[in-house]
Amino acid sequence: MIQPKKKNIIVFASVFDEPSVDFLEKFNPPAYKVASFESNHYPLIKRIIKTKKPILISTGLNSYKDIKNLVKFLKKNKCKNYALLKCTSSYPARLEDLNIKTIRDMKNKLDCEIGYSDHSIGHIAANSAIHYGASFIEKHICLYDESGIDLKFSLPVSKLKQFKEQLLDSYKSIGKIRYGVTKNEKSYLKFRRSIYISKNILKGEKFTRDNIKIIRPSFGIQPKYFEKILGKTAKVNLKFATPLKWKDIK
């Protein structure tokens, strides 16, 4: 049996009515989850707000107007510590119904963290959600493979570690907006092409398509200047298979 404290797992629960909140408060949970089917249950949400605990609310079945009204309600009741989850309320959810791109839109329009509640089969959707800005992922897991109403779309607990590692790798790959060569790409610059001498050229001889070629490695002039160099003359004698440099051109 899994021992949450021993494994450093933070435990909290979804609540479906006000008495459930009263009951769980006896155990002082660090947060509360509201399922998408209860996301319009304002009396329940108001009761959770009174605990001053963080609230995670799934938004499946909600229109954008519904979500805006929910956020307005949270703010009106002075709830500052909340987050929403994009989700598709079908079980299992089909990939074509997920519309994960909505996560980015939610992040742009709503003043809170956006997560993703994954009811699909496998890892693809959750990894995509990370790339569209999801701050956290909810995934159903199954402790035993033999039974369970969520079994079809749940992740076997034996694969949870692999799932977590994949999500962390997905997040790592997002990086930042950057153009140009990274540190680990520098050694590959030599594999770009450049202009080389393809026949011995005498001083004063013109450069033509017969005596210069675009080949690897990238130690010569960049290929984008090839047309500009044609017709110009060599300043010195140039040997076959040497990279062409600007100092060699008159």
Buried (B, 14 or more C-beta within 10 A) or exposed (E): EEEEEEEEEEEBBBBBEBEBBEEBBEEEBEBBBBBBEBBBBBEBBBBBBEBEBBBBBBBBBBEEEEBEBBBEBBEEEEBEEBBBBBBBBBEBBEBEEBEBEBBBBBBEEBEBBBBBBBBBBEBBBBBBBBBBBBBBBBBBBBEEEEEEEEEEBBBEBEEEEEBEEBBEEBBEEEEEEEEEEEEEEEEEEEEEBBBBBBBEBEEEBEBEEEBBBBBEEBBBBEBEBBEEBEEEEBBEEBEEEBBBBEEBBE
